[in-house]
Amino acid sequence: MTPFWHIIVNPAAGSGTVQKRWPMIEQLLQEMGFSYNVQFTERRGHASRLAEDAILKGGRYILGIGGDGTNHEITNGILGQNFVPSSEVYYALLPVGTGNDWARQYGISAVPRQRLERLLSLQTVMQDAGLVEYFAEGETRKRYFVNVAGMAYDGFIGKKLTQKPAQNRLHYLLMVAQYLLEYQLTGARILFDGQAVEDKFYTINIGLCRYSGGGMQLVPHAIPDDGLFALTYAGALSKAEVLLQTPRFYDGSLLKHPKIGSAQVRSVRVEQTGDSPTLLEADGEFLGETPAVFTLLEKALKVVL
């Protein structure tokens, strides 16, 4: 049987690139014989609702067109709904965003024709997902993530980007360097596997996949289906040292630095110890702050390669 795809399009992704490319993408869908309907997101969080609605109405094949933010929202819709086990939903992404970090893990092409041709074979893998419980606006909240959650400077950058989004990858890197001068380290305690690490942290990363921040490898030991989070943390490095180590963020050698700690764990808790909370982002989306508890969900997402 030919799958019927529920397509969720974020027209604003890639600084409006999706909206410009959509007529061409739709023409390809029709030429290649796809059966589908399509809905466009209109606001923040809309993609999650559209995914939930599609599953409620019997949809089992969901294709997202957008960037890492769109991916985050749609997978939250799939993982958060209670109509069917999330592992029964086939999920695919055509990446058209600024970073495309989750897609990079799987080598998913951003070229529409190549991506759609690959979907025809319907090859799948099962990926682990994360659930983080955190604090925001006076209450405890929960959110799923499928790539990397970052705290400390990562959360600080996430909050800044919510206020002023990056227009492209170069713009993102410039903002990361600029905001480094503003960032003040905050005290925190990381609890995992019966251990406690307390410091003023520059970064704390909890990853399922390897890439974040436009190709950085802050969790190079992450494996999407091994039943474990990849944890990386860096204490009170100087800002000059951080800048000097920038090549390590990209070449996968970060864990060789003597001041970088790492582990592979099933759960993590991060608590505030200083005067200010430690900020949190997940999949590039700013969420809130400590306390934050991360729980792993094994093989919860069916990914169409």
N, C-alpha and C positions, 0 to 999 in steps of 0.2 A: 504494500500500500504506500502511496505517496503521502508523506507527512504534511499536515496542515500547519503552517507556521503562523504564530501570532507575533507580528513584528512591532517592536517598540522603538520609535525613532526619537532621538533628542536633537531637534533641529539646531540648537545652539551649540552643540559639541564642536570642538575644534575651532572655536571662535567663529562659528557660523558655517564651517566647511560642510557639515552634514546637510544643511538646508540647500546649499548650492549643488551638492552631488546627488541629492535624492532623485531627481528625474532620471538621471543616468542609471542609478541603482535599480529603480523600479523597472526600467526598460530591460535591464539584465534579468531581473526576477521573472519577467514575463517571457523573455526569449528562452530562458532555461527551464521553463515549465514548472516553476514553483507554485504551489497552492498556498495562499496566504490572505490575511487581512492586515491592516496597518493602522497604528494609532501614534499620534505625536504627543510628546510631553509638553506640558504648558507651564509647569512650575516645579520648584524644588520638591522632591519626594513623590512626584506624580508617577514616575516609572515603577516604583514599588507597588502602587495601587493598581496600575494597569496590569502588572504581572499577576497579582492576586486575583483580579477580576477574570483574566484569561483562564487561570487554573480553575476557578470556581465554575466557569462555563464549560469545562471539559477540555480545555487546551492542555496539551502535554509537550508541545514544541514551541519554544520561545526564542526569538532572535532579537537581540539588542543591537542597535546601530548608534554608536556614540563612543565616548571615552571611558576612562576609569571611573568617573563619577556616575555615569549611566550604568556601568557594570555593577557598581556597588549597590545602587538602588534596585536594579532588577533582581540581583541575587538575594537581597533582603526580602523582596516580595516572594521569591520562591522558597527561601528557607523559613520565613516567618508565617506562612499560611498553614492552615490546619486541615485542608480539604483532602490532600493525598500526601504520602511520604515525599519529601523533596527529591529523593533519589529516583523517583519515577518521572520527573520532569526533565526533558532534554533541553539544555541551555546552550546557546551559541551567541557569540559576539562578533560583529563586524567592527573592528576597532577604527574609529575616526576621532581621535582625541589628541590632546597635547602630549601625554606621556605614553599611553598604551602599555603600561607596565605589566598588567596581568596577562595580556595577550602575548607579550614578549616571552613569558615563561613557556608557552606552548608553541612558539613559532607561528602564531596565527597571522596570516597575511593581512595587511591593511589595504591591499589592492582589491577592489570590489569583485572583479571577475574571478580572480584566484580564490578569494575567500568563499564565494558562492559555489564555485565548482567543487571545492573541498567538502562543502556541506552535503553534497549529493551522495557521498559515500556513507554518511552518518556514522563515522568512527567516533567512539566515545571513550572517556576515561572517568573514573570516579575521583573526586577531589575532597579533601577534608575542608571544613569550614571552622571559623572561630566565632564565639559568642562573647562579647564583652559587656559587663555590667559596670556602669560608671555614674558619676554625679554631674548633673547639669541643671542650672536654673532652679536650685533648691530641691531637687528630687533625684531619685535613682532611676536610671533608664537602662535599656538594653539595645544592642545593635549587633548584627552579624557582620562579619568581614571575610573576604576570600583571598586577600593578598597579604598586605603588611599593615599592622597597627604600629604607630609610633608615638612616643611620649617625650617629654622634655622639649628640646629644641624642635623636634618634629611636630609636636602639638602646637608650639608657638608659631611656626611657619604656617601650619594648617589654619590657624585662627586668622593670621594676617592675610592669607589668600582668600579666605571667605569675604574679607572686607575689600580686597583688591585682587581679583583673579589674574593669573599669569596669562599672557596672550599667546605665548609659544614657549618652547623648551629653553631657548636662550634667555628670554625674559624671566623664566622661573629661576634659572641659575643665578642671574644677576640679583634677583630678590633674595635668594638664599644667602648670598654673600653680604648683601646690604643689611639684612635683619640680624645677621650674626653679631654685628656691633651693638645692637640693642638688647640682645638676649642676656638675661641674668639667670645663672644656674640656680635650681631649686633643690632642696633636700628631699630625698625619697628613700623608701625601703622596698626592695624587690624580694618577694618570697616565692621560692620554687623548690620542689624536691627536698623539702626539709631544710633548705638553706635560706639565709637572709643576707642580702648585700645592701649595705646602707652607705650613701654617699650623696654628694651634689652632682647630679648627672647632666652630662651634655646630651646624651641620647639614650633611649631605651626602645628597642624594636622587638616586636613579636610577630614572626612571619610564618606564612604557609607557603608562599612562593618567593622567589629570589629577588625580584626587581621592584624598585619604587623610586619616586622622585625623578622620573625620566631616565631610567637605566642604571641608577645606583644599585649596588649590591650590599646593602647593610645587613642582610641575613643570607650570606652566600651558602650557608649550610641548610637552607630550607628545602624540603622535599614535599610536594603538595599532597602526597597520599601515604605518608609513613606513620600517621597517627600521632605526630609530635609537632609542637611549635618549635621554631628556631628562635632562640632568644639571644639578642646581642645588647650589650650595655657598655657605655663609656662614662667614666666618672669625670672628675674636674680637670679636663684638658684645657690648656690655654687656647684662646682663639687663634693665635698664631700657629699652634700645633695642629689645630683642626684644619686650617687652610693648607698647611704643608702636607697633610695626609690625604688631601682631596683625591689624588689618583687611586688610592686604595678603595675609595667608595665605589669605583667603577670596575676595577680589574679583578675583584673577587679575593683580594689578599688582605682584607680588613682585619680578619681574625688573627693575622700574624703579628699585629701590633701588640706590644707587651701590656698596654694599658686598656685593651679591649677584652671584656669578658664575654663568654658565650656558653650556651647550654642547649640541649634539646629536651623539652619538657611537655607534659600534658596539660598543665595549668600554671598560671602565674597570677600573683597579686601584687599591685603596686600601691603603696601607701605614702601619704604626706608625712614628712618629718620636720620640714622647715616652716617658715612663716607663710609661704605661698604654696598653693596646690601645684601639682605637675599636670600640664595640659596633655590632652589626648586627641589624636586623629586616627582614623582607620580607612584604608584604601584611598587616602588623600583627602578625606572629608573630616573637617573638624567636628568633634563630638562634645567634649566637656573636659572633665578633670578627675583627679584622684578623689576617693579610692576607686581603683579599677581592677576588676577580676576577669581573667581570660580563661575560657573553657573551650576545649577542643571537641568538635563533632566529627567523628570519623566518616569518611566517604559519604558526605551529605549532599554533594552537588554532582550531577551528571553533566559533564562538559563535552560538547560536540567539537571535535578538533577541526 
